[in-house]
Amino acid sequence: MVNVLDYLRGSGKLWLSLFVLIVAISLGVWQAIANYRQRAYLNLMLGCEPVEGVAESGFHFQEYSDSEPFRWTHGSAKLLVPISPKCPPQRLWVSIEILRPDATPVRFQVLVDDIVVFDGSAPHGKWEKSLELPSRQFSDKVMVELRSTTFIPKGVMDRGQNTDTRVLGVQVKGVMLKRDDT
């Protein structure tokens, strides 16, 4: 009678083949997980609140208006968003609110990887725009930057009663890197 365990112990080629197969499957699963994580940042609301895995700077603390999250910028806010170069974003959706004591429009810029995709004025109140991104080669991260003029609300907002001494830019209601096929 043939003992299967004796056969397996002496079969180096079989063990090597099994090892190579396990390594190949592991690499495939690892790559699939890495691609999913990078794609997971597309069509995801960013900027209005911190998101794990997205590096950011230039934002004040979390606030809410009518139970909707937002954050003020310091005048220049940045989001470093992981993406898959194989599945890059096609558009950038931006939603902000402009509040100023004199209710005038403010200069507002949106940059993606240091390329200006919007440079103009945004009116007092809510402003929302979907911006086409230039067709180009993306790396594994995208830098989104929001720039605006600033003001200090202390003494000029709320009929002069405001005591907030922060330097404020715009209220970020949401930023989203979009792609149609995700």
C-alpha positions as CSV (number, residue, x, y, z in Angstrom):
1,M,0.0,0.0,0.0
2,V,1.3,3.5,-0.9
3,N,1.5,6.1,1.9
4,V,0.6,9.5,0.5
5,L,2.6,11.3,3.2
6,D,5.7,9.4,2.2
7,Y,5.2,10.6,-1.4
8,L,4.7,14.2,-0.4
9,R,7.8,14.3,1.8
10,G,10.0,13.2,-1.1
11,S,8.5,15.4,-3.8
12,G,10.5,18.6,-3.9
13,K,9.0,19.8,-7.2
14,L,5.4,19.5,-5.8
15,W,6.4,21.6,-2.7
16,L,8.1,24.2,-4.8
17,S,5.1,24.4,-7.1
18,L,2.8,24.8,-4.2
19,F,5.0,27.5,-2.7
20,V,5.1,29.4,-5.9
21,L,1.3,29.2,-6.3
22,I,0.8,30.5,-2.7
23,V,3.2,33.4,-3.3
24,A,1.5,34.3,-6.6
25,I,-2.0,34.2,-5.0
26,S,-0.7,36.3,-2.0
27,L,0.8,39.0,-4.3
28,G,-2.4,39.1,-6.3
29,V,-4.6,39.6,-3.2
30,W,-2.2,42.2,-1.9
31,Q,-2.3,44.1,-5.2
32,A,-6.1,43.9,-5.3
33,I,-6.4,45.3,-1.7
34,A,-3.9,48.1,-2.5
35,N,-5.9,49.1,-5.7
36,Y,-9.2,49.0,-3.8
37,R,-7.8,51.3,-1.0
38,Q,-6.6,53.8,-3.5
39,R,-9.8,53.7,-5.5
40,A,-11.8,54.0,-2.3
41,Y,-10.8,57.7,-2.1
42,L,-12.6,58.5,-5.4
43,N,-16.2,59.7,-5.0
44,L,-15.6,60.1,-1.3
45,M,-16.4,63.3,0.6
46,L,-13.2,65.0,1.8
47,G,-12.2,68.3,3.4
48,C,-15.3,68.9,5.5
49,E,-14.0,66.4,8.1
50,P,-10.8,64.4,8.5
51,V,-10.5,61.1,6.5
52,E,-8.1,58.4,7.5
53,G,-5.3,58.0,5.0
54,V,-5.7,61.6,3.6
55,A,-2.9,63.9,4.7
56,E,-4.2,67.5,5.2
57,S,-3.1,70.9,6.4
58,G,-4.6,74.4,6.6
59,F,-7.9,73.5,8.2
60,H,-9.4,74.7,11.5
61,F,-11.3,72.4,13.8
62,Q,-14.4,70.5,12.9
63,E,-17.7,72.5,13.0
64,Y,-21.3,71.8,12.0
65,S,-24.1,73.9,10.4
66,D,-27.6,72.3,10.4
67,S,-25.9,69.0,11.4
68,E,-23.7,69.1,8.2
69,P,-19.9,69.0,8.8
70,F,-17.6,71.8,7.6
71,R,-14.2,73.3,8.4
72,W,-12.8,76.7,7.8
73,T,-9.5,77.0,6.0
74,H,-6.7,79.3,7.1
75,G,-6.7,80.7,3.6
76,S,-4.8,77.9,2.0
77,A,-5.8,74.3,2.7
78,K,-4.3,71.1,1.2
79,L,-5.4,67.5,0.9
80,L,-3.0,64.8,-0.2
81,V,-5.2,62.0,-1.5
82,P,-4.0,58.5,-2.4
83,I,-5.2,57.3,-5.8
84,S,-4.4,54.6,-8.3
85,P,-2.6,55.9,-11.4
86,K,-4.4,53.2,-13.3
87,C,-7.7,54.7,-12.3
88,P,-7.1,58.5,-11.9
89,P,-9.8,61.1,-11.2
90,Q,-11.5,62.9,-14.1
91,R,-13.1,65.8,-12.2
92,L,-12.9,67.6,-8.9
93,W,-16.1,68.6,-7.2
94,V,-15.8,71.5,-4.7
95,S,-18.5,72.9,-2.3
96,I,-17.7,75.9,-0.1
97,E,-19.5,78.7,1.6
98,I,-18.2,82.3,1.6
99,L,-19.1,84.4,4.6
100,R,-17.8,88.0,4.9
101,P,-19.0,91.0,6.8
102,D,-19.5,93.0,3.6
103,A,-21.0,90.1,1.7
104,T,-18.6,90.6,-1.2
105,P,-17.2,87.9,-3.5
106,V,-13.7,86.6,-2.7
107,R,-10.8,85.5,-4.8
108,F,-10.7,81.7,-4.8
109,Q,-8.3,79.3,-6.5
110,V,-8.3,75.5,-6.8
111,L,-5.1,73.7,-7.7
112,V,-4.5,70.0,-8.4
113,D,-0.8,69.0,-8.2
114,D,0.1,72.7,-8.6
115,I,-1.9,73.1,-11.7
116,V,-4.6,75.8,-11.5
117,V,-8.0,74.3,-12.3
118,F,-10.0,77.3,-11.1
119,D,-9.0,80.9,-10.6
120,G,-11.7,83.5,-10.1
121,S,-14.2,84.9,-7.6
122,A,-16.7,83.1,-5.6
123,P,-19.9,84.9,-4.5
124,H,-21.0,85.4,-1.0
125,G,-22.9,82.3,0.2
126,K,-22.8,78.8,-1.1
127,W,-20.6,78.0,-4.1
128,E,-20.3,74.6,-5.8
129,K,-18.5,73.6,-9.0
130,S,-17.4,70.5,-10.8
131,L,-14.0,71.1,-12.4
132,E,-12.6,69.0,-15.2
133,L,-9.1,67.8,-14.5
134,P,-6.5,68.1,-17.2
135,S,-5.7,64.8,-18.9
136,R,-2.2,63.8,-17.7
137,Q,-0.2,61.1,-16.0
138,F,-1.0,61.0,-12.2
139,S,1.2,59.6,-9.5
140,D,-0.1,57.5,-6.6
141,K,-1.2,60.7,-4.7
142,V,-3.0,63.9,-5.8
143,M,-2.5,67.2,-4.0
144,V,-5.7,69.4,-3.9
145,E,-5.2,72.9,-2.7
146,L,-7.9,75.5,-1.9
147,R,-6.7,79.2,-1.7
148,S,-8.7,82.2,-0.8
149,T,-8.5,85.7,0.7
150,T,-8.9,85.8,4.5
151,F,-10.5,87.8,7.2
152,I,-10.7,87.9,11.0
153,P,-14.3,87.9,12.3
154,K,-13.6,89.6,15.6
155,G,-15.4,92.9,15.9
156,V,-16.7,92.8,12.3
157,M,-19.2,89.9,12.2
158,D,-22.4,89.5,14.2
159,R,-22.9,93.3,14.5
160,G,-19.4,93.7,16.0
161,Q,-20.1,91.2,18.8
162,N,-18.0,88.3,17.4
163,T,-14.9,87.5,19.5
164,D,-13.3,84.9,17.1
165,T,-9.7,85.9,16.4
166,R,-8.9,83.1,13.9
167,V,-7.8,84.0,10.4
168,L,-10.5,82.5,8.2
169,G,-10.7,81.7,4.5
170,V,-13.7,79.7,3.3
171,Q,-16.0,77.1,4.8
172,V,-15.3,73.7,3.1
173,K,-18.5,71.8,2.8
174,G,-16.9,69.1,0.6
175,V,-14.3,68.1,-1.9
176,M,-14.6,65.0,-4.0
177,L,-12.3,63.5,-6.7
178,K,-14.7,61.9,-9.2
179,R,-14.5,59.2,-11.8
180,D,-17.4,57.9,-13.8
181,D,-16.6,54.2,-13.8
182,T,-16.0,53.6,-10.1
